Amino acid sequence: MSDPLLSVKQAAERLGIRPATLYAWLGATDRGLLVIRGQNVSIRYFQSGPRGQGKIGLEPSEVERLK
C-alpha cells in the first residue's frame, strides 16, 4: 500500500519553502518551465475534483526527490 498523499502545506514544510512557492512551482511544471538548481524538473501531483479544481496532493517520494 502506498503512503497517503501530502497536502501542499505538508509538502512545502518538508521542502522548506512556502506553500505559495510550491503552487508557483506546480504552475511552472504544468508549462514545462520549472528549473531547480539548473535542471529542468517536472513535479508529479494529483488534483481531485471535477475538472481538477479540487485539492492537490503529492506523494511523499516525489517530495523527497525534489529535495
Backbone torsions as a table, in degrees:
resi	resn	phi	psi	omega
1	MET	NA	137.3	-177.9
2	SER	-83.0	161.1	179.2
3	ASP	-67.8	151.6	176.1
4	PRO	-65.3	152.0	-179.7
5	LEU	-70.0	148.0	176.6
6	LEU	-91.7	144.4	172.9
7	SER	-73.8	168.6	177.6
8	VAL	-60.6	-40.9	180.0
9	LYS	-62.0	-45.7	179.9
10	GLN	-64.4	-44.0	-179.5
11	ALA	-63.7	-42.7	179.6
12	ALA	-62.9	-40.4	177.8
13	GLU	-61.0	-43.3	-179.9
14	ARG	-66.0	-31.3	-180.0
15	LEU	-85.3	-13.0	-179.1
16	GLY	75.8	30.2	178.6
17	ILE	-126.9	171.6	177.8
18	ARG	-83.3	150.8	176.4
19	PRO	-55.7	-37.4	179.0
20	ALA	-60.9	-36.7	177.5
21	THR	-66.0	-42.0	179.1
22	LEU	-64.7	-40.7	175.8
23	TYR	-60.0	-40.2	177.8
24	ALA	-63.7	-41.3	177.6
25	TRP	-61.5	-42.2	-179.7
26	LEU	-64.2	-39.5	176.4
27	GLY	-63.9	-41.8	179.5
28	ALA	-67.0	-38.6	-179.8
29	THR	-66.7	-33.5	177.2
30	ASP	-63.3	-29.7	179.7
31	ARG	-95.6	-0.6	-179.6
32	GLY	73.8	26.2	-174.4
33	LEU	-114.5	6.0	-175.6
34	LEU	-80.8	125.3	176.8
35	VAL	-127.4	123.1	177.3
36	ILE	-124.3	126.7	-178.8
37	ARG	52.0	40.1	175.9
38	GLY	78.1	6.2	-178.6
39	GLN	-115.1	135.2	171.3
40	ASN	-67.1	131.1	-175.5
41	VAL	-133.2	144.5	168.7
42	SER	-122.0	147.9	-177.9
43	ILE	-113.8	126.1	174.9
44	ARG	-85.4	125.3	177.6
45	TYR	-146.8	164.7	-178.3
46	PHE	-117.7	142.4	177.8
47	GLN	-132.2	123.0	-176.1
48	SER	-87.2	175.3	174.4
49	GLY	89.8	165.5	178.6
50	PRO	-65.3	133.8	-180.0
51	ARG	58.3	24.9	175.7
52	GLY	67.6	32.1	-178.7
53	GLN	-99.4	10.7	-176.5
54	GLY	-98.3	-156.8	-177.1
55	LYS	-69.7	148.0	178.3
56	ILE	-98.6	138.7	176.8
57	GLY	-133.0	143.3	178.3
58	LEU	-125.0	141.3	176.6
59	GLU	-71.9	141.4	178.3
60	PRO	-55.8	-36.9	180.0
61	SER	-65.5	-31.8	177.9
62	GLU	-69.5	-39.2	178.5
63	VAL	-65.4	-42.7	178.3
64	GLU	-61.6	-37.7	179.6
65	ARG	-62.8	-31.7	-177.3
66	LEU	-79.7	-17.4	-176.8
67	LYS	-62.9	NA	NA
